[in-house]
Amino acid sequence: MAVGLTTDPVAFRQAASDDLTAIVALLADDPLGRERENPGTRLDIGYRDAFAAIERDPNQLLAVAERGGQVIGVL
């Protein structure tokens, strides 16, 4: 097996507010997000407000991909 590869399955689930720090970190780890996102240890209230708005809307679903208990993707 190649170094860095894992056979752990990827699971998809609805995002929870506890995932916000990981979600923002993923968004910031991108050429576009690097300049607009703020993944600091204390998240801006705007991220929490946006999450709450998405969660309230029955037409929206914010999901995360998780492997080995770690959030590795967001959609």
C-alpha positions in Angstrom: 0.0 0.0 0.0 1.3 3.5 -0.8 2.3 5.8 2.0 -0.6 8.1 3.0 -3.3 6.0 1.6 -5.9 4.5 3.9 -8.6 1.8 3.5 -10.9 3.5 6.0 -14.2 4.2 4.3 -15.5 7.7 3.8 -18.9 8.4 5.5 -21.2 11.2 4.5 -23.5 12.8 7.1 -25.4 16.0 7.8 -23.0 18.7 9.2 -23.4 19.6 12.9 -22.5 22.9 14.5 -19.5 21.2 16.1 -18.1 20.7 12.6 -17.8 24.4 11.9 -14.2 24.8 12.8 -13.2 21.9 10.5 -15.5 23.2 7.7 -14.0 26.7 7.8 -10.5 25.2 7.9 -11.3 23.2 4.7 -12.7 26.3 3.0 -9.6 28.3 3.9 -7.3 25.5 2.5 -8.1 26.5 -1.0 -6.6 29.2 -3.3 -9.9 31.2 -3.3 -10.8 30.6 0.4 -7.3 31.4 1.6 -7.9 35.1 1.0 -11.5 35.3 2.2 -12.0 32.8 5.0 -10.8 33.2 8.6 -10.2 29.8 10.3 -8.9 31.3 13.5 -9.4 29.5 16.8 -12.4 31.8 17.5 -14.8 31.7 14.6 -16.5 34.8 13.4 -20.2 34.9 14.3 -21.0 35.1 10.6 -20.1 31.4 10.2 -22.5 30.4 12.9 -25.2 32.6 11.5 -24.7 31.2 8.0 -24.8 27.6 9.5 -28.0 28.4 11.3 -29.6 29.8 8.2 -28.7 26.7 6.2 -30.0 24.4 8.9 -33.3 26.3 9.1 -34.0 26.0 5.4 -35.6 22.7 4.6 -34.4 23.0 1.0 -30.7 23.0 2.0 -28.4 20.3 3.3 -24.8 21.0 4.5 -23.0 17.7 4.6 -19.5 16.6 5.6 -17.3 13.7 4.5 -15.7 12.0 7.4 -12.9 9.4 7.5 -11.7 7.9 10.8 -13.6 10.4 12.8 -12.0 13.4 11.0 -13.9 15.8 8.7 -12.1 15.6 5.3 -14.7 17.3 3.0 -17.7 19.5 2.9 -20.6 19.8 0.5 
